[in-house]
Amino acid sequence: MDYAFFQEYWWLLISVLGALLVFLLFVQGGQSLFFSIGKEQIERKLLVNSIGRKWEFTFTTLVVFGGGFFASFPLFYSTSFGGAYWVWMLILFCFIIQAVSYEYQNKNGNVLGSRAYQIALFINGLLAPILLGAAVSTFFTGSTFQVNRDAIADLSGASQVISEWLPYHGIQLHGLEAVLNIWNVIFGLAIFFLARTTALLYFINNIDDEVIYKRSRAALPWNAAAFLLLFLAWLFFLLTKQGFAYDPARPENTFLVDYKYWHNLLEMPAVFAVFFIGVICVLAGILLTLLKDGFRKGIWFEGLGVVLTALAIFLIAGWNNTSYYPAYSTEMPEIINNSLNIRNSSSSLFTLKTMSIVSLLIPFVLAYIIYAWRALDLHKITRREVQDPHSHTY
């Protein structure tokens, strides 16, 4: 197993984590539904406790996703997190107020009241999916930065700037310019409505309450339709646009290729199969819930489909000689050779090998997560449970 194998292996692991994160954003989607599905205090408490049992899965996956990127592709971490830090700080702020809101909304001495914290959760549910979606979309649309590769090997001790974020039309926005690209916004909105769609399916499965069931089922069609329309528009854009390829013999040389991401799907049949199966599962989960009265297991079909579809999208971003973090804008096409790919931005062979040994523990971690999820879901949440003063509720 050579260096290239470990680079591709770690991009696969990062892609799996990213795909799981996309699914787990149903927590944020559920938070954005607190005031539309929960009309009364007791109903909102049902929703808060249903989602509240899973929010730590999302937060932990986000942290591991960022940590895995830092360990395996440190040049991306220093470039994106060090340059586009305003967008990442906003995302971090969203998750900070989420953690605080769950832990303190019903504490003794809470002078703000539980509704104030539920509003904070709503803000997290609104902003986090859109910002994360826009950030991921830059993997395909490009960002404005430059990399001084000579500084990486400079051991003189002098202060060297490795990565530098470039101004947008003369204004330094540090990543916020991502939301000025319409296709980034469309993808962010698609992720937002996907999170809401998954959350509605989760409520249908997790809460034993006829009122919540009927409202969730009624809200499902238009949220799912909004997601599908936005995602199909973005997908058409992605598969027909120019993509960012590099020369495997000289990874620093990046160039534009027509229909690059469509070619990636065709040239990697296994990834195409994963994508196709994922789309079918998403549609199956939604349609079965809508067409079959009393069907409550749509979350598992749709959830599997979300993971598979997102995994395929991450893989076509970084495999098959593709630059996963392109440096490009129509105003500055000359910066394209600063683009990052799995060859020129990864850790050393020793680091990747060592981490690969540790990664063998991942199946055990996943097994624990599945066990913990099942333990939390042994019984569906009811009004009686959340009204019981002796039960642990948010």
C-alpha positions as CSV (number, residue, x, y, z in Angstrom):
1,M,0.0,0.0,0.0
2,D,1.6,3.2,-1.2
3,Y,1.2,6.9,-0.3
4,A,-1.6,7.4,-2.8
5,F,-3.7,4.5,-1.2
6,F,-3.6,6.1,2.2
7,Q,-4.5,9.5,0.7
8,E,-7.6,8.1,-1.0
9,Y,-8.4,6.0,2.1
10,W,-8.5,9.1,4.3
11,W,-10.6,11.0,1.8
12,L,-13.0,8.1,2.0
13,L,-13.1,8.3,5.8
14,I,-13.6,12.1,5.7
15,S,-16.4,11.6,3.2
16,V,-18.1,9.1,5.4
17,L,-18.0,11.5,8.3
18,G,-19.3,14.3,6.1
19,A,-22.1,12.1,4.9
20,L,-23.1,11.2,8.4
21,L,-23.0,14.8,9.4
22,V,-25.4,15.7,6.6
23,F,-27.9,13.1,7.9
24,L,-27.5,14.2,11.5
25,L,-28.4,17.8,10.6
26,F,-32.0,16.6,11.1
27,V,-31.4,17.9,14.6
28,Q,-31.1,21.4,13.2
29,G,-34.0,20.8,10.9
30,G,-36.1,19.7,13.8
31,Q,-35.2,22.9,15.8
32,S,-36.4,25.0,12.9
33,L,-39.8,23.3,13.2
34,F,-40.4,23.9,16.9
35,F,-42.9,26.7,16.4
36,S,-44.7,25.4,13.3
37,I,-45.2,21.8,14.5
38,G,-45.4,22.6,18.2
39,K,-48.3,25.0,18.7
40,E,-48.5,24.6,22.5
41,Q,-45.9,24.4,25.2
42,I,-46.4,20.7,25.8
43,E,-46.1,20.0,22.1
44,R,-42.8,22.0,21.8
45,K,-41.6,20.1,24.8
46,L,-42.2,16.8,23.0
47,L,-40.2,18.1,20.0
48,V,-37.4,19.5,22.2
49,N,-37.0,16.2,24.0
50,S,-37.2,14.1,20.9
51,I,-34.4,16.1,19.2
52,G,-32.6,16.8,22.5
53,R,-31.6,13.1,22.8
54,K,-29.7,13.3,19.5
55,W,-28.1,16.7,19.4
56,E,-24.8,15.5,20.8
57,F,-24.4,13.0,18.0
58,T,-24.5,15.9,15.5
59,F,-22.1,18.0,17.5
60,T,-19.6,15.2,18.1
61,T,-19.7,14.2,14.4
62,L,-19.0,17.8,13.4
63,V,-16.0,17.9,15.8
64,V,-14.6,14.6,14.5
65,F,-15.1,15.7,10.9
66,G,-13.1,18.9,11.6
67,G,-10.5,16.9,13.6
68,G,-10.2,14.3,10.9
69,F,-9.6,17.0,8.2
70,F,-7.0,18.6,10.4
71,A,-5.1,15.4,10.9
72,S,-5.3,14.0,7.4
73,F,-5.3,17.1,5.2
74,P,-3.8,19.8,7.4
75,L,-3.2,22.3,4.5
76,F,-7.0,22.4,3.9
77,Y,-7.5,23.0,7.6
78,S,-5.0,25.9,7.8
79,T,-6.3,27.4,4.5
80,S,-10.0,27.2,5.1
81,F,-10.3,27.5,8.9
82,G,-7.5,30.1,9.0
83,G,-8.7,32.1,6.0
84,A,-12.5,31.7,5.8
85,Y,-12.8,32.0,9.6
86,W,-15.8,34.3,9.7
87,V,-18.1,31.6,8.2
88,W,-16.6,28.9,10.4
89,M,-17.0,31.2,13.5
90,L,-20.6,31.7,12.6
91,I,-21.1,28.0,12.3
92,L,-19.3,27.5,15.7
93,F,-21.4,30.2,17.3
94,C,-24.6,28.4,16.1
95,F,-23.5,25.2,17.8
96,I,-22.4,26.9,21.0
97,I,-25.8,28.5,21.5
98,Q,-27.4,25.1,20.7
99,A,-25.4,23.4,23.5
100,V,-26.1,26.2,26.0
101,S,-29.8,26.2,25.1
102,Y,-30.4,22.5,25.7
103,E,-28.5,22.4,29.0
104,Y,-29.9,25.6,30.5
105,Q,-33.5,26.1,29.3
106,N,-35.1,24.4,32.2
107,K,-32.5,25.0,34.9
108,N,-33.5,26.6,38.2
109,G,-32.9,30.3,38.1
110,N,-33.4,30.6,34.3
111,V,-34.5,34.3,34.1
112,L,-34.8,34.2,30.3
113,G,-37.5,31.5,30.2
114,S,-37.5,28.3,28.1
115,R,-38.9,30.1,25.1
116,A,-35.8,32.3,24.8
117,Y,-33.7,29.2,24.5
118,Q,-36.1,27.6,22.1
119,I,-35.7,30.7,19.9
120,A,-31.9,30.2,20.1
121,L,-32.4,26.6,19.0
122,F,-34.5,27.8,16.1
123,I,-31.7,30.2,15.0
124,N,-29.2,27.3,15.1
125,G,-31.7,25.2,13.0
126,L,-32.0,28.0,10.5
127,L,-28.4,29.1,10.0
128,A,-26.3,26.0,10.6
129,P,-27.5,23.9,7.7
130,I,-27.4,26.9,5.2
131,L,-23.9,27.9,6.3
132,L,-22.6,24.3,6.2
133,G,-24.2,23.7,2.9
134,A,-22.7,26.9,1.4
135,A,-19.3,26.0,2.8
136,V,-19.4,22.5,1.2
137,S,-20.6,23.9,-2.1
138,T,-17.3,25.8,-2.3
139,F,-15.7,22.4,-2.9
140,F,-17.2,22.7,-6.4
141,T,-17.5,26.5,-7.0
142,G,-14.1,27.6,-5.7
143,S,-12.7,30.1,-3.1
144,T,-10.2,32.9,-3.3
145,F,-6.9,32.0,-1.6
146,Q,-3.3,31.4,-2.4
147,V,-0.8,29.0,-0.9
148,N,3.0,29.6,-0.4
149,R,4.2,26.1,-0.6
150,D,7.9,27.1,-0.1
151,A,6.9,28.2,3.4
152,I,5.8,24.7,4.3
153,A,9.3,23.4,4.0
154,D,11.0,26.5,5.5
155,L,12.7,25.4,8.8
156,S,14.6,28.6,9.3
157,G,12.3,29.7,12.1
158,A,11.2,32.8,10.3
159,S,7.6,33.8,10.4
160,Q,6.0,32.5,7.2
161,V,2.5,32.8,5.9
162,I,1.5,29.5,4.3
163,S,-2.0,30.3,3.3
164,E,-3.5,33.7,2.5
165,W,-7.2,34.5,2.0
166,L,-7.7,37.0,-0.8
167,P,-10.1,40.0,-0.8
168,Y,-13.4,39.8,-2.6
169,H,-13.7,42.8,-4.9
170,G,-11.3,44.6,-2.7
171,I,-13.2,43.7,0.6
172,Q,-11.8,41.1,2.9
173,L,-14.8,38.9,3.9
174,H,-12.9,35.8,5.1
175,G,-15.3,33.2,3.7
176,L,-18.6,35.1,3.9
177,E,-18.3,35.7,0.2
178,A,-19.5,32.1,-0.2
179,V,-23.1,33.2,0.4
180,L,-22.7,35.7,-2.5
181,N,-22.5,32.9,-5.0
182,I,-26.1,31.9,-5.9
183,W,-25.2,28.2,-6.3
184,N,-23.7,28.0,-2.9
185,V,-26.9,29.6,-1.5
186,I,-29.1,27.1,-3.4
187,F,-27.1,24.2,-2.1
188,G,-27.3,25.6,1.5
189,L,-31.1,26.0,1.2
190,A,-31.3,22.4,-0.2
191,I,-29.5,21.2,2.9
192,F,-31.8,23.2,5.1
193,F,-35.0,21.7,3.6
194,L,-33.3,18.3,3.6
195,A,-32.7,18.6,7.3
196,R,-36.3,19.6,7.8
197,T,-37.6,16.7,5.7
198,T,-35.5,14.2,7.7
199,A,-36.6,15.8,11.0
200,L,-40.3,15.4,10.0
201,L,-39.7,11.7,9.3
202,Y,-37.8,11.4,12.6
203,F,-40.7,13.0,14.5
204,I,-43.2,10.6,12.8
205,N,-41.0,7.7,14.0
206,N,-39.9,8.9,17.4
207,I,-42.9,10.6,19.0
208,D,-46.1,8.8,19.9
209,D,-48.6,11.6,19.6
210,E,-51.4,11.9,17.1
211,V,-51.3,15.7,16.8
212,I,-47.5,15.8,16.1
213,Y,-47.9,12.9,13.7
214,K,-50.6,14.7,11.6
215,R,-48.8,18.0,11.6
216,S,-45.5,16.4,10.6
217,R,-47.1,14.4,7.8
218,A,-48.9,17.5,6.5
219,A,-45.7,19.5,6.5
220,L,-43.7,16.8,4.8
221,P,-44.8,17.3,1.1
222,W,-43.8,20.9,0.7
223,N,-40.6,20.6,2.6
224,A,-39.6,17.5,0.6
225,A,-40.7,19.3,-2.7
226,A,-38.6,22.4,-1.8
227,F,-35.5,20.1,-1.1
228,L,-35.9,18.1,-4.3
229,L,-36.4,21.2,-6.5
230,L,-33.3,23.0,-5.0
231,F,-31.2,19.9,-5.0
232,L,-32.0,19.0,-8.6
233,A,-31.2,22.5,-9.8
234,W,-27.9,22.4,-8.0
235,L,-27.2,18.9,-9.2
236,F,-27.8,19.9,-12.8
237,F,-25.4,22.8,-12.3
238,L,-22.8,20.5,-10.8
239,L,-22.9,17.9,-13.5
240,T,-22.8,20.3,-16.4
241,K,-20.2,22.8,-15.1
242,Q,-16.5,22.8,-15.6
243,G,-14.6,21.0,-12.8
244,F,-11.2,21.2,-11.3
245,A,-8.7,18.5,-12.4
246,Y,-5.0,18.1,-11.6
247,D,-2.1,16.3,-13.2
248,P,-1.3,13.3,-11.0
249,A,2.3,13.6,-12.1
250,R,2.3,17.2,-11.0
251,P,-0.4,17.8,-8.4
252,E,0.3,21.5,-8.2
253,N,-1.0,21.9,-11.8
254,T,-4.8,22.4,-11.8
255,F,-6.9,23.0,-14.9
256,L,-10.6,23.2,-15.9
257,V,-12.3,20.2,-17.5
258,D,-15.8,20.3,-19.0
259,Y,-18.3,18.1,-17.3
260,K,-15.7,16.9,-14.8
261,Y,-18.0,15.8,-12.1
262,W,-20.3,13.9,-14.5
263,H,-17.2,12.2,-15.9
264,N,-16.2,11.3,-12.3
265,L,-19.5,9.5,-11.8
266,L,-19.1,7.6,-15.1
267,E,-15.5,6.7,-14.5
268,M,-16.2,5.5,-11.0
269,P,-19.2,3.0,-11.4
270,A,-19.2,2.1,-7.7
271,V,-19.7,5.7,-6.7
272,F,-22.4,6.1,-9.4
273,A,-24.1,3.0,-7.9
274,V,-23.9,4.5,-4.4
275,F,-25.4,7.8,-5.6
276,F,-28.2,6.1,-7.5
277,I,-29.1,3.8,-4.6
278,G,-29.0,6.8,-2.3
279,V,-31.4,8.8,-4.4
280,I,-33.9,5.9,-4.6
281,C,-33.8,5.4,-0.9
282,V,-34.5,9.1,-0.2
283,L,-37.5,9.0,-2.5
284,A,-38.7,5.7,-1.1
285,G,-38.6,7.0,2.5
286,I,-40.6,10.1,1.6
287,L,-43.1,8.5,-0.7
288,L,-43.8,5.5,1.6
289,T,-44.6,7.9,4.4
290,L,-46.9,10.1,2.3
291,L,-48.7,7.3,0.5
292,K,-49.0,4.6,3.1
293,D,-51.1,5.8,6.1
294,G,-49.6,4.9,9.4
295,F,-46.1,4.2,7.9
296,R,-43.5,5.5,10.4
297,K,-40.2,4.0,9.3
298,G,-39.5,6.3,6.4
299,I,-36.6,7.9,8.4
300,W,-34.5,4.7,8.0
301,F,-35.0,4.6,4.2
302,E,-34.5,8.3,3.7
303,G,-31.6,8.5,6.3
304,L,-29.7,5.7,4.5
305,G,-30.3,7.4,1.2
306,V,-29.0,10.8,2.5
307,V,-25.8,9.2,3.8
308,L,-25.2,7.3,0.5
309,T,-26.0,10.3,-1.7
310,A,-23.8,12.7,0.4
311,L,-21.0,10.1,0.4
312,A,-21.0,10.0,-3.4
313,I,-21.0,13.8,-3.7
314,F,-18.0,14.0,-1.4
315,L,-16.1,11.3,-3.3
316,I,-16.5,12.9,-6.7
317,A,-15.2,16.1,-5.1
318,G,-11.8,14.5,-4.2
319,W,-11.3,11.3,-6.1
320,N,-10.4,10.7,-9.7
321,N,-7.7,13.4,-9.9
322,T,-10.1,16.2,-8.8
323,S,-9.1,19.2,-6.7
324,Y,-11.5,19.1,-3.7
325,Y,-10.8,22.7,-2.6
326,P,-10.3,24.8,-5.8
327,A,-8.8,28.3,-5.7
328,Y,-10.7,30.0,-8.4
329,S,-13.0,32.9,-9.2
330,T,-14.0,34.4,-12.6
331,E,-12.2,37.6,-11.5
332,M,-9.0,35.8,-10.5
333,P,-8.6,32.7,-12.7
334,E,-4.8,32.9,-12.4
335,I,-4.9,31.6,-8.8
336,I,-6.2,28.1,-9.9
337,N,-2.8,26.4,-9.3
338,N,-3.2,27.1,-5.6
339,S,-6.0,24.6,-5.5
340,L,-5.9,21.8,-2.9
341,N,-6.2,18.1,-3.7
342,I,-5.6,14.9,-1.8
343,R,-2.0,14.7,-3.2
344,N,-0.7,18.1,-2.3
345,S,-2.5,18.8,1.0
346,S,-2.3,15.6,2.9
347,S,-0.2,14.7,6.0
348,S,3.0,12.6,5.7
349,L,2.9,8.9,4.8
350,F,3.9,8.1,8.4
351,T,1.0,10.1,9.8
352,L,-1.5,8.6,7.5
353,K,-0.3,5.1,8.2
354,T,-0.4,5.6,11.9
355,M,-3.9,7.1,11.8
356,S,-5.0,4.3,9.6
357,I,-4.2,1.8,12.3
358,V,-6.2,3.9,14.8
359,S,-9.1,4.0,12.3
360,L,-9.6,0.3,12.7
361,L,-11.4,1.2,15.9
362,I,-14.1,3.0,13.9
363,P,-16.4,-0.1,13.6
364,F,-16.4,-0.4,17.4
365,V,-17.3,3.3,17.8
366,L,-20.1,3.0,15.2
367,A,-21.4,-0.1,17.1
368,Y,-21.5,2.0,20.3
369,I,-23.3,4.8,18.6
370,I,-25.9,2.3,17.2
371,Y,-26.3,0.8,20.7
372,A,-26.7,4.2,22.3
373,W,-29.2,5.3,19.7
374,R,-31.3,2.1,20.2
375,A,-31.1,2.5,24.0
376,L,-32.5,6.0,23.7
377,D,-35.3,4.9,21.4
378,L,-36.5,1.8,23.2
379,H,-39.7,3.7,23.9
380,K,-41.3,6.4,21.8
381,I,-41.7,9.8,23.5
382,T,-45.2,10.5,24.9
383,R,-46.9,13.5,26.6
384,R,-47.1,11.5,29.8
385,E,-43.3,11.0,29.8
386,V,-42.4,14.7,29.3
387,Q,-45.0,15.7,32.0
388,D,-43.6,13.3,34.6
389,P,-41.6,15.4,37.1
390,H,-39.3,12.5,37.9
391,S,-38.2,11.8,34.3
392,H,-35.1,13.4,32.7
393,T,-36.4,15.9,30.3
394,Y,-35.1,19.2,28.7
